[in-house]
Amino acid sequence: MTKVIVPQRAGHSFDKATEYGEVVELLPGRVSPFNIDMLKRRIRKRLDDIRVTADDYLATSGPAIVNCLVFYEWNQRFGKVELLLFHARDLKYIHRTCVPNDNEKSPRNPRRNRKTNK
């Protein structure tokens, strides 16, 4: 079964994310956003412990630095990140695949490489 990894719940409900898989909080409790090395170690260990796979989803929540570090580690492992983005107006999650090392133009954003489109 796929998992929806939530870096930190931060008081949010993830009931609607359950349609994508089992919701698992990565770092429950408090974290220090200033001790980056400790955070990286905790994130790596926890991702190992829950056996995250390339098919699992990341639903961002919590401190920005935690989300950045989780995204980075995920990309290092799999070369892509399956993101679940919460659409506040429609009250649902939208799935997007992010491949950070892909230099192709994004079909959803043709203005991204404006200079090369001429």
N, C-alpha and C positions, 0 to 999 in steps of 0.2 A: 504494500500500500504506500502511495506517495505521502509525503509529509509537507506541511506548510510550516516553515521555520519562521518564528517571530523573534527577533533579537531581544526585545523586551516588550511586555504587554503595555506598559505605560497607561494603564487604566482603560484601555480600549477593549471592546468586545470583538472577538474574531469568529463569531457564530457563522457569518456568511462565508468565511474562508473554508469551512469544513467541507464544502462541495468539491474542493480541490484535494483534500486529504486530511490527515490527522494533524491538528494544530499542536506544535511543540514550541514552548518558550525556550530560547537558547540560554539566556542569562537571567534567571529569576533573581529578584532581590536588587540590592544597590550595587552600582559599579562606579569606580572612579574614572571619570573621563580624562584625567590628567596623567594617569599611569598607562601609557600606550603599550609598552612592552608586556605588562601584566595582562592587559585586555587581549592582546594578540594571542598570548599563550592560552588564556581561558577559552577564547573563541575556538582556536584550533582543537583543543582537547575536547570541548563539548561537541563540535562537529564530528569528531572521531567517535565519541561515545554514542551519539544518536545515529551514527552511520548514514550521514547525509549522502545522497546520490545526485547525479546530474539531472535526474527527473523530478527531484523535489523542488518546491517553490520557496521563494523568499518574500515575505510580506514585511515591508519595512515598518518599524515602529520603535520608539525610544530615542535615546540620544543620537544625534547625527554621527558622531565619531564611531559609535558602536555599529551603526548601519554601514558606514564607509568601510570599516575593518572587516565586517562579515562579507560584504560584497567583494572586497579585494581577495579575501581568502577563498571564497567560493569560485571566483574567476580563475584564480591560480590552480585550483583543483580540476576544474571542468572546462575552462575556456568559454563558458557562457553562464548566464544567470537567468533562471526562470523567475520573473518578478510578478508579484500580485500587487497591483496598485489600487487603492481604495478610491472609488469615485463617489465623493461625498454627496453630490446632487442626486445620483441614481441609487445610492446606498448599495453598491455592489462592487465586487472586485473585478478588475480587468487584468487579464494575463498578457504579459509582454515578455518576449525573449530578448535579452541583451547580450550581444557578442562584442565585448569591448575591443578585441583585437582585430575586428573585421573593418577594413578600410573602405568598404563599399558605401555608396551613398544610400541614405535611408529613403525608402520609397514614400514614407509618411512625411518627410520633411525635405522637399526638393530645394529649399533655400539654403540647406546646410552647406553645400559646396557651390555657392553662387558663382564664384569666379570660373570654375571648370564647366559650368553649364552654358557658357557663351558660345 
